[in-house]
Amino acid sequence: MVKFGELRIQQLKKELEGRNLPISGQKADLQARLREAMEADGINVDEFEFDGPETSTKVEEKVEEQRTSSSVDMNMLLVAIKQMAENAVQTENRLAQQIAENTSQLESRLTQQHRLVQQITENTTQLQKQVQEKFSKFEDELSTLKNDEENLKAEVLQLSNRVRELQLHGPAPSTNNQRLKAPTFDGSIPFQIFKLQFEKTATANNWNAADKVASLFVSLKGPAAEILQTIPDCERDNYEALMSAIERRYGSEHRKQIYQIELQNRGQKMNESLQKFATEIERLAHLANADAPVDYIERVKIQCFINGIRDVDTKRATYALPKERLLKRFRTPSHRKELRY
């Protein structure tokens, strides 16, 4: 008879088989499984005596335990190898499927890229063709413009030579026609007005360059005649040089500021009619803004006219008028007779 702790592996398996329990595992597993089954049956495991040889050598038990352990390890190893093989097959299948999907996607992308490159190539070829056509057209137009430019230069040169010839050897004015008297200039009137009158007189009298120079010398009076002393001898026969020298001295640039100040400060005087006040505003507006656009001068003229009206009711009524209507009144000659609002 043997105690529970003295049972060998074969005896433990035999007891487990008798109770229809698994017999796999090491000795400690077998003991734990048998103890649990016996305690479940109400048996005191430590006091219960089992049939079998009373003694057993530790060597036999060790050998039996190693044999059982080796068998278990071999089974586990075979199971592990089988599982690894199955995992390897599954991994291989997944890799093959993934490679196939990636290959299909890559082929699709390559096809799209190839189509895109083909389309870009076609567009580039078409664009190069259009650019070449436009460039050829531009070259033709440029060549035509160059030819026109040469022809225009030749015509301008001919006209310049003709004008110079007319200036130097212009036709003598007819003695039967009445000659206009050249205007005089002493610096008291705006230079631009004198210049305009002088050149209109020269055109009407068919003066050549020499006639202009002689008449200009005679036209200068008072302080303006003193400028002749500053003209070099080599330029005294040059009409353009003489007129430029006078313009530098009496040009309207330095007078513009004076006229602008007068325009801003000009108001309707006591007992001054609207007709006379409007005429004065119009004169100052043109003198103060001689080089400005016409629309700008008209706006300045209207604003200064309205601001300068003395009577408050008249000014209010004028403000109420549309600017187009007021501008029309300024442009028509009727306002010189009477301004009605």
Protein Blocks (a to p, Z undefined) as FASTA:
>chain_A
ZZfklpcfklmmmmmmmnopafedcfklmmmmmmmmmmmnopafklpcceddfbdcfklm
mmmmmmmmmmmmmmmmmmmmmmmmmmmmmmmmmmmmmmmmmmmmmmmmmmmmmmmmmmmm
mmmmmmmmmmmmmmmmmmmmmmmmmmmmmmmmmmmmmmmmmmmmmmmmgccddfkbccdd
ddddehlacfklmmmmmmmmmmmnopafklmmmmmmmmpgcjllmmmmmpcfklmmpmkl
mmmmmmmmmmcklmmmmmmmmmmmpccdehiafklmmmmmmmmmmmmmmmbcfklmmmmm
mmmmmmmpmblmlmmmmmmpcfklmmmmmmpmklmmoccZZ
